[in-house]
Amino acid sequence: MTKSEWQDLFAAKEVLGLGDRATLGEIKRSYRNQCRRYHPDLVGNDKKKGDMMRQLTRAYDVILRHCDQFRIPLVPTESEAMEPEDWWMDRFGQDPLWGKKKKN
């Protein structure tokens, strides 16, 4: 990404009130909550709020375009394939100190 694109992304993050990391759900919730505050159909025909609504929509678009550039895994990776207990047992299950106790 170019410096300009990073600046646009940072500005969009600030407009939507997001932290340095956000899930897609958090991004959508923030956008919807802000829309309730500034949408002209809900708050009247105020020029300042209309301008803010345009900024919100642009910020949301910038962030979604950024998110569209990344591939999201739809199957677990090798390290994510196991539940934590299964992972532990796979590595230490045979150890007499950490593994399951043998019944006598």
Distance bins in CASP14 RR format, pairs under 12 A and 6 or more apart:
PFRMAT RR
TARGET T0000
AUTHOR 0000-0000-0000
RMODE 2
METHOD distances of the structure
MODEL  1
1 7 0 0 0 0 1 0 0 0 0 0 0
1 8 0 0 0 0 1 0 0 0 0 0 0
1 9 1 0 0 1 0 0 0 0 0 0 0
1 10 0 0 0 0 0 1 0 0 0 0 0
1 62 0 0 0 0 0 1 0 0 0 0 0
1 65 0 0 0 0 0 1 0 0 0 0 0
1 66 1 0 0 1 0 0 0 0 0 0 0
1 69 0 0 0 0 1 0 0 0 0 0 0
1 70 0 0 0 0 0 1 0 0 0 0 0
2 8 0 0 0 0 1 0 0 0 0 0 0
2 9 0 0 0 0 0 1 0 0 0 0 0
3 9 0 0 0 0 0 1 0 0 0 0 0
3 10 0 0 0 0 0 1 0 0 0 0 0
4 10 0 0 0 0 0 1 0 0 0 0 0
4 11 0 0 0 0 0 1 0 0 0 0 0
4 62 0 0 0 0 0 1 0 0 0 0 0
5 11 0 0 0 0 0 1 0 0 0 0 0
5 12 0 0 0 0 0 1 0 0 0 0 0
5 62 0 0 0 0 1 0 0 0 0 0 0
5 63 0 0 0 0 0 1 0 0 0 0 0
5 65 0 0 0 0 1 0 0 0 0 0 0
5 66 1 0 0 1 0 0 0 0 0 0 0
5 69 0 0 0 0 0 1 0 0 0 0 0
6 12 0 0 0 0 0 1 0 0 0 0 0
6 13 0 0 0 0 0 1 0 0 0 0 0
6 62 0 0 0 0 0 1 0 0 0 0 0
6 66 0 0 0 0 1 0 0 0 0 0 0
7 13 0 0 0 0 0 1 0 0 0 0 0
7 14 0 0 0 0 0 1 0 0 0 0 0
7 62 0 0 0 0 0 1 0 0 0 0 0
8 14 0 0 0 0 0 1 0 0 0 0 0
8 15 0 0 0 0 0 1 0 0 0 0 0
8 55 0 0 0 0 0 1 0 0 0 0 0
8 58 0 0 0 0 1 0 0 0 0 0 0
8 59 0 0 0 0 1 0 0 0 0 0 0
8 61 0 0 0 0 0 1 0 0 0 0 0
8 62 1 0 1 0 0 0 0 0 0 0 0
8 63 0 0 0 0 1 0 0 0 0 0 0
8 65 0 0 0 0 1 0 0 0 0 0 0
8 66 0 0 0 0 1 0 0 0 0 0 0
9 15 0 0 0 0 0 1 0 0 0 0 0
9 16 0 0 0 0 0 1 0 0 0 0 0
9 18 0 0 0 0 0 1 0 0 0 0 0
9 19 0 0 0 0 0 1 0 0 0 0 0
9 20 0 0 0 0 0 1 0 0 0 0 0
9 22 0 0 0 0 0 1 0 0 0 0 0
9 27 0 0 0 0 0 1 0 0 0 0 0
9 58 0 0 0 0 0 1 0 0 0 0 0
9 59 0 0 0 0 1 0 0 0 0 0 0
9 60 0 0 0 0 0 1 0 0 0 0 0
9 61 0 0 0 0 0 1 0 0 0 0 0
9 62 1 0 0 1 0 0 0 0 0 0 0
9 63 1 0 0 1 0 0 0 0 0 0 0
9 64 0 0 0 0 0 1 0 0 0 0 0
9 65 0 0 0 0 1 0 0 0 0 0 0
9 66 1 0 1 0 0 0 0 0 0 0 0
9 67 0 0 0 0 0 1 0 0 0 0 0
9 69 0 0 0 0 0 1 0 0 0 0 0
10 16 0 0 0 0 0 1 0 0 0 0 0
10 17 0 0 0 0 0 1 0 0 0 0 0
10 18 0 0 0 0 0 1 0 0 0 0 0
10 19 0 0 0 0 0 1 0 0 0 0 0
10 20 0 0 0 0 1 0 0 0 0 0 0
10 59 0 0 0 0 0 1 0 0 0 0 0
10 62 0 0 0 0 1 0 0 0 0 0 0
10 63 0 0 0 0 0 1 0 0 0 0 0
10 66 0 0 0 0 0 1 0 0 0 0 0
11 17 0 0 0 0 0 1 0 0 0 0 0
11 18 0 0 0 0 0 1 0 0 0 0 0
11 55 0 0 0 0 1 0 0 0 0 0 0
11 56 0 0 0 0 0 1 0 0 0 0 0
11 58 0 0 0 0 1 0 0 0 0 0 0
11 59 1 0 0 1 0 0 0 0 0 0 0
11 62 1 0 0 1 0 0 0 0 0 0 0
11 63 0 0 0 0 0 1 0 0 0 0 0
12 18 0 0 0 0 1 0 0 0 0 0 0
12 19 0 0 0 0 0 1 0 0 0 0 0
12 22 0 0 0 0 0 1 0 0 0 0 0
12 27 0 0 0 0 1 0 0 0 0 0 0
12 30 0 0 0 0 0 1 0 0 0 0 0
12 31 0 0 0 0 0 1 0 0 0 0 0
12 34 0 0 0 0 0 1 0 0 0 0 0
12 55 0 0 0 0 1 0 0 0 0 0 0
12 56 0 0 0 0 1 0 0 0 0 0 0
12 57 0 0 0 0 0 1 0 0 0 0 0
12 58 1 0 0 1 0 0 0 0 0 0 0
12 59 1 1 0 0 0 0 0 0 0 0 0
12 60 1 0 0 1 0 0 0 0 0 0 0
12 61 0 0 0 0 1 0 0 0 0 0 0
12 62 1 0 1 0 0 0 0 0 0 0 0
12 63 1 0 1 0 0 0 0 0 0 0 0
12 64 0 0 0 0 1 0 0 0 0 0 0
12 65 0 0 0 0 1 0 0 0 0 0 0
12 66 0 0 0 0 1 0 0 0 0 0 0
12 67 0 0 0 0 0 1 0 0 0 0 0
13 19 1 0 0 1 0 0 0 0 0 0 0
13 20 1 0 0 1 0 0 0 0 0 0 0
13 21 0 0 0 0 1 0 0 0 0 0 0
13 22 1 0 0 1 0 0 0 0 0 0 0
13 26 0 0 0 0 0 1 0 0 0 0 0
13 27 0 0 0 0 1 0 0 0 0 0 0
13 30 0 0 0 0 1 0 0 0 0 0 0
13 31 0 0 0 0 0 1 0 0 0 0 0
13 59 1 0 0 1 0 0 0 0 0 0 0
13 60 0 0 0 0 0 1 0 0 0 0 0
13 62 0 0 0 0 1 0 0 0 0 0 0
13 63 1 0 0 1 0 0 0 0 0 0 0
13 66 0 0 0 0 1 0 0 0 0 0 0
14 20 0 0 0 0 0 1 0 0 0 0 0
14 30 0 0 0 0 0 1 0 0 0 0 0
14 34 0 0 0 0 0 1 0 0 0 0 0
14 55 0 0 0 0 0 1 0 0 0 0 0
14 56 0 0 0 0 0 1 0 0 0 0 0
14 59 0 0 0 0 1 0 0 0 0 0 0
14 62 0 0 0 0 0 1 0 0 0 0 0
14 63 0 0 0 0 0 1 0 0 0 0 0
15 27 0 0 0 0 0 1 0 0 0 0 0
15 30 0 0 0 0 1 0 0 0 0 0 0
15 31 0 0 0 0 1 0 0 0 0 0 0
15 34 1 0 0 1 0 0 0 0 0 0 0
15 38 0 0 0 0 0 1 0 0 0 0 0
15 51 0 0 0 0 0 1 0 0 0 0 0
15 52 0 0 0 0 1 0 0 0 0 0 0
15 53 0 0 0 0 0 1 0 0 0 0 0
15 54 0 0 0 0 0 1 0 0 0 0 0
15 55 1 0 1 0 0 0 0 0 0 0 0
15 56 1 0 0 1 0 0 0 0 0 0 0
15 57 0 0 0 0 1 0 0 0 0 0 0
15 58 0 0 0 0 1 0 0 0 0 0 0
15 59 1 1 0 0 0 0 0 0 0 0 0
15 60 0 0 0 0 1 0 0 0 0 0 0
15 61 0 0 0 0 0 1 0 0 0 0 0
15 62 0 0 0 0 1 0 0 0 0 0 0
15 63 0 0 0 0 1 0 0 0 0 0 0
16 22 0 0 0 0 1 0 0 0 0 0 0
16 25 0 0 0 0 0 1 0 0 0 0 0
16 26 0 0 0 0 1 0 0 0 0 0 0
16 27 1 0 0 1 0 0 0 0 0 0 0
16 28 0 0 0 0 1 0 0 0 0 0 0
16 29 0 0 0 0 1 0 0 0 0 0 0
16 30 1 0 1 0 0 0 0 0 0 0 0
16 31 1 0 0 1 0 0 0 0 0 0 0
16 32 0 0 0 0 0 1 0 0 0 0 0
16 33 0 0 0 0 1 0 0 0 0 0 0
16 34 1 0 0 1 0 0 0 0 0 0 0
16 35 0 0 0 0 0 1 0 0 0 0 0
16 37 0 0 0 0 0 1 0 0 0 0 0
16 38 0 0 0 0 0 1 0 0 0 0 0
16 52 0 0 0 0 0 1 0 0 0 0 0
16 55 0 0 0 0 1 0 0 0 0 0 0
16 56 1 0 0 1 0 0 0 0 0 0 0
16 57 0 0 0 0 0 1 0 0 0 0 0
16 58 0 0 0 0 0 1 0 0 0 0 0
16 59 1 0 1 0 0 0 0 0 0 0 0
16 60 1 0 0 1 0 0 0 0 0 0 0
16 61 0 0 0 0 0 1 0 0 0 0 0
16 62 0 0 0 0 1 0 0 0 0 0 0
16 63 1 0 0 1 0 0 0 0 0 0 0
16 64 0 0 0 0 0 1 0 0 0 0 0
17 26 0 0 0 0 1 0 0 0 0 0 0
17 27 0 0 0 0 1 0 0 0 0 0 0
17 29 0 0 0 0 0 1 0 0 0 0 0
17 30 1 0 1 0 0 0 0 0 0 0 0
17 31 0 0 0 0 1 0 0 0 0 0 0
17 33 0 0 0 0 1 0 0 0 0 0 0
17 34 1 0 0 1 0 0 0 0 0 0 0
17 37 0 0 0 0 0 1 0 0 0 0 0
17 55 0 0 0 0 0 1 0 0 0 0 0
17 56 0 0 0 0 0 1 0 0 0 0 0
17 59 0 0 0 0 1 0 0 0 0 0 0
17 60 0 0 0 0 0 1 0 0 0 0 0
17 63 0 0 0 0 0 1 0 0 0 0 0
18 24 0 0 0 0 0 1 0 0 0 0 0
18 25 0 0 0 0 0 1 0 0 0 0 0
18 26 1 0 0 1 0 0 0 0 0 0 0
18 27 1 0 0 1 0 0 0 0 0 0 0
18 28 0 0 0 0 0 1 0 0 0 0 0
18 29 0 0 0 0 1 0 0 0 0 0 0
18 30 1 0 1 0 0 0 0 0 0 0 0
18 31 0 0 0 0 1 0 0 0 0 0 0
18 33 0 0 0 0 0 1 0 0 0 0 0
18 34 0 0 0 0 0 1 0 0 0 0 0
18 56 0 0 0 0 0 1 0 0 0 0 0
18 59 0 0 0 0 1 0 0 0 0 0 0
18 60 0 0 0 0 0 1 0 0 0 0 0
18 62 0 0 0 0 0 1 0 0 0 0 0
18 63 1 0 0 1 0 0 0 0 0 0 0
18 66 0 0 0 0 0 1 0 0 0 0 0
19 26 0 0 0 0 1 0 0 0 0 0 0
19 27 0 0 0 0 0 1 0 0 0 0 0
19 30 0 0 0 0 1 0 0 0 0 0 0
19 63 0 0 0 0 0 1 0 0 0 0 0
20 26 0 0 0 0 0 1 0 0 0 0 0
21 27 0 0 0 0 0 1 0 0 0 0 0
22 28 0 0 0 0 1 0 0 0 0 0 0
22 29 0 0 0 0 1 0 0 0 0 0 0
22 30 1 0 0 1 0 0 0 0 0 0 0
22 31 0 0 0 0 0 1 0 0 0 0 0
22 60 0 0 0 0 0 1 0 0 0 0 0
22 63 0 0 0 0 1 0 0 0 0 0 0
22 64 0 0 0 0 0 1 0 0 0 0 0
22 66 0 0 0 0 0 1 0 0 0 0 0
22 67 0 0 0 0 1 0 0 0 0 0 0
23 29 0 0 0 0 1 0 0 0 0 0 0
23 30 0 0 0 0 0 1 0 0 0 0 0
23 63 0 0 0 0 0 1 0 0 0 0 0
23 67 0 0 0 0 0 1 0 0 0 0 0
23 72 0 0 0 0 0 1 0 0 0 0 0
24 30 0 0 0 0 0 1 0 0 0 0 0
24 31 0 0 0 0 0 1 0 0 0 0 0
24 60 0 0 0 0 0 1 0 0 0 0 0
24 63 0 0 0 0 1 0 0 0 0 0 0
24 64 0 0 0 0 1 0 0 0 0 0 0
24 66 0 0 0 0 0 1 0 0 0 0 0
24 67 1 0 0 1 0 0 0 0 0 0 0
24 68 0 0 0 0 0 1 0 0 0 0 0
24 70 0 0 0 0 0 1 0 0 0 0 0
24 72 0 0 0 0 1 0 0 0 0 0 0
25 31 0 0 0 0 1 0 0 0 0 0 0
25 32 0 0 0 0 1 0 0 0 0 0 0
25 33 0 0 0 0 0 1 0 0 0 0 0
25 60 0 0 0 0 0 1 0 0 0 0 0
25 63 0 0 0 0 0 1 0 0 0 0 0
25 64 0 0 0 0 0 1 0 0 0 0 0
25 67 0 0 0 0 0 1 0 0 0 0 0
26 32 0 0 0 0 0 1 0 0 0 0 0
26 33 0 0 0 0 0 1 0 0 0 0 0
26 63 0 0 0 0 0 1 0 0 0 0 0
26 67 0 0 0 0 0 1 0 0 0 0 0
27 33 0 0 0 0 0 1 0 0 0 0 0
27 34 0 0 0 0 0 1 0 0 0 0 0
27 56 0 0 0 0 0 1 0 0 0 0 0
27 59 0 0 0 0 1 0 0 0 0 0 0
27 60 1 0 0 1 0 0 0 0 0 0 0
27 61 0 0 0 0 0 1 0 0 0 0 0
27 62 0 0 0 0 0 1 0 0 0 0 0
27 63 1 0 1 0 0 0 0 0 0 0 0
27 64 1 0 0 1 0 0 0 0 0 0 0
27 65 0 0 0 0 0 1 0 0 0 0 0
27 66 0 0 0 0 0 1 0 0 0 0 0
27 67 1 0 0 1 0 0 0 0 0 0 0
28 34 0 0 0 0 0 1 0 0 0 0 0
28 35 0 0 0 0 0 1 0 0 0 0 0
28 60 0 0 0 0 1 0 0 0 0 0 0
28 63 0 0 0 0 1 0 0 0 0 0 0
28 64 0 0 0 0 1 0 0 0 0 0 0
28 67 0 0 0 0 0 1 0 0 0 0 0
29 35 0 0 0 0 0 1 0 0 0 0 0
29 36 0 0 0 0 0 1 0 0 0 0 0
29 60 0 0 0 0 0 1 0 0 0 0 0
30 36 0 0 0 0 0 1 0 0 0 0 0
30 37 0 0 0 0 0 1 0 0 0 0 0
30 56 0 0 0 0 1 0 0 0 0 0 0
30 59 0 0 0 0 1 0 0 0 0 0 0
30 60 0 0 0 0 1 0 0 0 0 0 0
30 63 0 0 0 0 1 0 0 0 0 0 0
31 37 0 0 0 0 0 1 0 0 0 0 0
31 38 0 0 0 0 0 1 0 0 0 0 0
31 39 0 0 0 0 0 1 0 0 0 0 0
31 53 0 0 0 0 0 1 0 0 0 0 0
31 55 0 0 0 0 0 1 0 0 0 0 0
31 56 1 0 0 1 0 0 0 0 0 0 0
31 57 0 0 0 0 1 0 0 0 0 0 0
31 58 0 0 0 0 0 1 0 0 0 0 0
31 59 1 0 0 1 0 0 0 0 0 0 0
31 60 1 0 1 0 0 0 0 0 0 0 0
31 61 0 0 0 0 1 0 0 0 0 0 0
31 62 0 0 0 0 0 1 0 0 0 0 0
31 63 0 0 0 0 1 0 0 0 0 0 0
31 64 0 0 0 0 1 0 0 0 0 0 0
32 38 0 0 0 0 0 1 0 0 0 0 0
32 39 0 0 0 0 1 0 0 0 0 0 0
32 42 0 0 0 0 0 1 0 0 0 0 0
32 56 0 0 0 0 1 0 0 0 0 0 0
32 57 0 0 0 0 0 1 0 0 0 0 0
32 60 0 0 0 0 1 0 0 0 0 0 0
33 39 0 0 0 0 0 1 0 0 0 0 0
33 42 0 0 0 0 0 1 0 0 0 0 0
33 56 0 0 0 0 0 1 0 0 0 0 0
33 60 0 0 0 0 0 1 0 0 0 0 0
34 42 0 0 0 0 0 1 0 0 0 0 0
34 43 0 0 0 0 0 1 0 0 0 0 0
34 49 0 0 0 0 0 1 0 0 0 0 0
34 50 0 0 0 0 0 1 0 0 0 0 0
34 52 0 0 0 0 1 0 0 0 0 0 0
34 53 0 0 0 0 1 0 0 0 0 0 0
34 54 0 0 0 0 0 1 0 0 0 0 0
34 55 0 0 0 0 1 0 0 0 0 0 0
34 56 1 0 1 0 0 0 0 0 0 0 0
34 57 0 0 0 0 1 0 0 0 0 0 0
34 59 0 0 0 0 1 0 0 0 0 0 0
34 60 0 0 0 0 1 0 0 0 0 0 0
35 41 0 0 0 0 1 0 0 0 0 0 0
35 42 0 0 0 0 1 0 0 0 0 0 0
35 43 0 0 0 0 0 1 0 0 0 0 0
35 49 0 0 0 0 0 1 0 0 0 0 0
35 50 0 0 0 0 0 1 0 0 0 0 0
35 52 0 0 0 0 1 0 0 0 0 0 0
35 53 1 0 0 1 0 0 0 0 0 0 0
35 54 0 0 0 0 0 1 0 0 0 0 0
35 55 0 0 0 0 0 1 0 0 0 0 0
35 56 1 0 0 1 0 0 0 0 0 0 0
35 57 0 0 0 0 1 0 0 0 0 0 0
35 59 0 0 0 0 0 1 0 0 0 0 0
35 60 0 0 0 0 1 0 0 0 0 0 0
36 42 1 0 0 1 0 0 0 0 0 0 0
36 43 0 0 0 0 1 0 0 0 0 0 0
36 49 0 0 0 0 0 1 0 0 0 0 0
36 53 0 0 0 0 0 1 0 0 0 0 0
36 56 0 0 0 0 0 1 0 0 0 0 0
37 43 1 0 0 1 0 0 0 0 0 0 0
37 44 0 0 0 0 0 1 0 0 0 0 0
37 46 0 0 0 0 0 1 0 0 0 0 0
37 48 0 0 0 0 0 1 0 0 0 0 0
37 49 1 0 0 1 0 0 0 0 0 0 0
37 50 0 0 0 0 0 1 0 0 0 0 0
37 52 0 0 0 0 1 0 0 0 0 0 0
37 53 0 0 0 0 1 0 0 0 0 0 0
37 56 0 0 0 0 1 0 0 0 0 0 0
38 44 0 0 0 0 0 1 0 0 0 0 0
38 46 0 0 0 0 1 0 0 0 0 0 0
38 47 0 0 0 0 0 1 0 0 0 0 0
38 48 0 0 0 0 1 0 0 0 0 0 0
38 49 1 0 1 0 0 0 0 0 0 0 0
38 50 1 0 0 1 0 0 0 0 0 0 0
38 51 0 0 0 0 1 0 0 0 0 0 0
38 52 1 0 1 0 0 0 0 0 0 0 0
38 53 1 0 1 0 0 0 0 0 0 0 0
38 54 0 0 0 0 1 0 0 0 0 0 0
38 55 0 0 0 0 1 0 0 0 0 0 0
38 56 1 0 0 1 0 0 0 0 0 0 0
38 57 0 0 0 0 1 0 0 0 0 0 0
38 59 0 0 0 0 0 1 0 0 0 0 0
39 45 0 0 0 0 0 1 0 0 0 0 0
39 46 0 0 0 0 0 1 0 0 0 0 0
39 49 1 0 0 1 0 0 0 0 0 0 0
39 50 0 0 0 0 1 0 0 0 0 0 0
39 52 0 0 0 0 1 0 0 0 0 0 0
39 53 1 0 1 0 0 0 0 0 0 0 0
39 54 0 0 0 0 0 1 0 0 0 0 0
39 56 0 0 0 0 1 0 0 0 0 0 0
39 57 0 0 0 0 1 0 0 0 0 0 0
40 46 1 0 0 1 0 0 0 0 0 0 0
40 47 0 0 0 0 1 0 0 0 0 0 0
40 48 0 0 0 0 0 1 0 0 0 0 0
40 49 1 0 0 1 0 0 0 0 0 0 0
40 50 1 0 1 0 0 0 0 0 0 0 0
40 51 0 0 0 0 0 1 0 0 0 0 0
40 52 0 0 0 0 0 1 0 0 0 0 0
40 53 1 0 0 1 0 0 0 0 0 0 0
40 54 0 0 0 0 0 1 0 0 0 0 0
40 56 0 0 0 0 0 1 0 0 0 0 0
40 57 0 0 0 0 0 1 0 0 0 0 0
41 49 0 0 0 0 0 1 0 0 0 0 0
41 50 0 0 0 0 0 1 0 0 0 0 0
41 53 0 0 0 0 1 0 0 0 0 0 0
42 49 0 0 0 0 1 0 0 0 0 0 0
42 50 0 0 0 0 0 1 0 0 0 0 0
42 53 0 0 0 0 1 0 0 0 0 0 0
43 49 1 0 1 0 0 0 0 0 0 0 0
43 50 0 0 0 0 1 0 0 0 0 0 0
43 52 0 0 0 0 1 0 0 0 0 0 0
43 53 0 0 0 0 1 0 0 0 0 0 0
44 50 0 0 0 0 1 0 0 0 0 0 0
44 53 0 0 0 0 0 1 0 0 0 0 0
45 53 0 0 0 0 0 1 0 0 0 0 0
46 52 0 0 0 0 1 0 0 0 0 0 0
46 53 0 0 0 0 1 0 0 0 0 0 0
47 53 0 0 0 0 0 1 0 0 0 0 0
47 54 0 0 0 0 0 1 0 0 0 0 0
48 54 0 0 0 0 0 1 0 0 0 0 0
48 55 0 0 0 0 0 1 0 0 0 0 0
49 55 0 0 0 0 0 1 0 0 0 0 0
49 56 0 0 0 0 0 1 0 0 0 0 0
50 56 0 0 0 0 1 0 0 0 0 0 0
50 57 0 0 0 0 0 1 0 0 0 0 0
51 57 0 0 0 0 0 1 0 0 0 0 0
51 58 0 0 0 0 0 1 0 0 0 0 0
52 58 0 0 0 0 0 1 0 0 0 0 0
52 59 0 0 0 0 0 1 0 0 0 0 0
53 59 0 0 0 0 0 1 0 0 0 0 0
53 60 0 0 0 0 0 1 0 0 0 0 0
54 60 0 0 0 0 0 1 0 0 0 0 0
54 61 0 0 0 0 0 1 0 0 0 0 0
55 61 0 0 0 0 0 1 0 0 0 0 0
55 62 0 0 0 0 0 1 0 0 0 0 0
56 62 0 0 0 0 0 1 0 0 0 0 0
56 63 0 0 0 0 0 1 0 0 0 0 0
57 63 0 0 0 0 0 1 0 0 0 0 0
57 64 0 0 0 0 0 1 0 0 0 0 0
58 64 0 0 0 0 0 1 0 0 0 0 0
58 65 0 0 0 0 0 1 0 0 0 0 0
59 65 0 0 0 0 0 1 0 0 0 0 0
59 66 0 0 0 0 0 1 0 0 0 0 0
60 66 0 0 0 0 0 1 0 0 0 0 0
60 67 0 0 0 0 0 1 0 0 0 0 0
61 67 0 0 0 0 0 1 0 0 0 0 0
61 68 0 0 0 0 0 1 0 0 0 0 0
62 68 0 0 0 0 0 1 0 0 0 0 0
62 69 0 0 0 0 0 1 0 0 0 0 0
63 69 0 0 0 0 0 1 0 0 0 0 0
63 70 0 0 0 0 0 1 0 0 0 0 0
64 70 0 0 0 0 0 1 0 0 0 0 0
73 79 0 0 0 0 0 1 0 0 0 0 0
73 80 0 0 0 0 1 0 0 0 0 0 0
73 81 0 0 0 0 0 1 0 0 0 0 0
74 80 0 0 0 0 0 1 0 0 0 0 0
75 81 0 0 0 0 1 0 0 0 0 0 0
76 82 0 0 0 0 1 0 0 0 0 0 0
76 83 0 0 0 0 0 1 0 0 0 0 0
76 86 0 0 0 0 0 1 0 0 0 0 0
76 87 0 0 0 0 0 1 0 0 0 0 0
78 87 0 0 0 0 0 1 0 0 0 0 0
78 90 0 0 0 0 0 1 0 0 0 0 0
79 87 0 0 0 0 1 0 0 0 0 0 0
79 90 0 0 0 0 0 1 0 0 0 0 0
79 91 0 0 0 0 0 1 0 0 0 0 0
80 86 0 0 0 0 0 1 0 0 0 0 0
80 87 0 0 0 0 1 0 0 0 0 0 0
81 87 0 0 0 0 1 0 0 0 0 0 0
81 90 0 0 0 0 0 1 0 0 0 0 0
82 88 0 0 0 0 1 0 0 0 0 0 0
82 89 0 0 0 0 1 0 0 0 0 0 0
82 90 1 0 0 1 0 0 0 0 0 0 0
82 91 0 0 0 0 1 0 0 0 0 0 0
83 89 0 0 0 0 1 0 0 0 0 0 0
83 90 0 0 0 0 0 1 0 0 0 0 0
84 90 0 0 0 0 0 1 0 0 0 0 0
84 91 0 0 0 0 0 1 0 0 0 0 0
85 91 0 0 0 0 0 1 0 0 0 0 0
85 92 0 0 0 0 0 1 0 0 0 0 0
85 93 0 0 0 0 0 1 0 0 0 0 0
85 99 0 0 0 0 0 1 0 0 0 0 0
85 100 0 0 0 0 0 1 0 0 0 0 0
86 92 0 0 0 0 0 1 0 0 0 0 0
86 93 0 0 0 0 0 1 0 0 0 0 0
87 93 0 0 0 0 0 1 0 0 0 0 0
88 94 0 0 0 0 0 1 0 0 0 0 0
88 95 0 0 0 0 0 1 0 0 0 0 0
88 98 1 0 0 1 0 0 0 0 0 0 0
88 99 0 0 0 0 1 0 0 0 0 0 0
88 100 0 0 0 0 0 1 0 0 0 0 0
89 95 0 0 0 0 1 0 0 0 0 0 0
89 98 0 0 0 0 1 0 0 0 0 0 0
89 99 1 0 0 1 0 0 0 0 0 0 0
89 100 1 0 0 1 0 0 0 0 0 0 0
90 98 0 0 0 0 0 1 0 0 0 0 0
90 99 0 0 0 0 0 1 0 0 0 0 0
91 98 0 0 0 0 1 0 0 0 0 0 0
91 99 0 0 0 0 1 0 0 0 0 0 0
92 98 1 0 1 0 0 0 0 0 0 0 0
92 99 1 0 1 0 0 0 0 0 0 0 0
92 100 0 0 0 0 1 0 0 0 0 0 0
93 99 1 1 0 0 0 0 0 0 0 0 0
93 100 1 0 0 1 0 0 0 0 0 0 0
93 101 0 0 0 0 0 1 0 0 0 0 0
93 102 0 0 0 0 0 1 0 0 0 0 0
94 100 0 0 0 0 1 0 0 0 0 0 0
94 102 0 0 0 0 0 1 0 0 0 0 0
95 101 0 0 0 0 0 1 0 0 0 0 0
96 102 0 0 0 0 1 0 0 0 0 0 0
END
